[in-house]
């Protein structure tokens, strides 16, 4: 995805006609209109809240899938001009032509029901993306784009033998039947002690091994390597280490900010600065209950955009203890906080905005998560905040406004 700059937004022609399939340009237009309306002035938080509440739309997985099929048909314009029934028929016919089963597992659900679900759901499983890759005869890069852009997750997980098999078969234009055969072979493999040199927990090392696979012999050797390598941490080590680095920096900045008004005797040591205290600094606009917990995102009237995006103290603990994987939203929120805190108050909006975009893309590229996607509501929200004179203030204010049911009712 093309890198977006401040100039792209500020110089965007908001009068041009857009189709529903122009996900990225719709996102650019939305930000450009905020600049035209005077964003970065005193009412900037209100403007952002109003935009999210009344103008923002979710782009679902089904939207991405229908647009993909529409373009594969060689059509231009509005992908919604084709009926859901016709999309379903096209999808089912393609699965028949490619001899792709409706599931990698036994299922009694009718194919038409499954197909309609894929075409309308907000999100699907990663395995469904691979199944669609075989069923629609997608090039490997298109499957990767669905993982990073439509699911908003990491590219092929080379720690996962199943995904390695899917990668190999899709790359070599093999069908779902051969993928199922290799999956069954892997299930029958016996453990062998690994003699390979290198850091077995490094995402880069693992990916290099996978991407060097040329034939079935290489595939089976790679699967044996994965089988023999201890997976004490089942997620991406690169993502985990990147999160650690960003959080360490964010925690330091929050601690310094907390202590800047105290003398040495009152100042708290960094080691004693808890995840909960960091959470309160990050989400300063959200009020807490009697137990000290911030109000739930599900109670916000922006919950469909913000739910499951909050970097709470519980989530931080789960990530650092290896109980859950790092998401792109965790990484982006930390980058947002760090850039906002580190930039001088007099820094020009253009410079701060571009610094944020560059830093986010560098982190996401490093973690194989695709680049910043302006069509994604939460990512667009962070960009909106970066267009203001006080990004963190706007961030907190919008969260705060979202709990006031009578705000902007008009």
Secondary structure, 3 states (H helix, E strand, C coil): CCCCCHHHHHCCCCCCCCCCCCHHHHHHHHHHHHHHCCCCCCCHHHHHHHHHHHCCCCCCHHHHHHHHHHHHCCCCCCHHHCCHHHHHHHHHHHHHHCCCCCCCCCCCCCHHHHHHHHHHCCCCCHHHHHHHHHHCCCCHHHHHHHHHHHCCCCCCCCCCHHHHHHHHHHHCCCCHHHHHHHHHHHHHCCCCCCCCCCCCCCHHHHHHHHHCCCCHHHHHHHHHHHHHCCCCCCCCHHHHHHHHHHHHHHHHHHHHHHHCCCCCCCCCCHHHCCHHHHHHHHCCCCCECCCCCECCHHHCCCHHHHCCCCCCHHHHHHHHCCCCCCCHHHHHHHHHHHHHHHCCCCCCHHHHHHHHHHHHHHHHHHCCCCCCCCCCHHHHHHHHHHCCCCHHHHHHHHHHHCCCCCCCCC
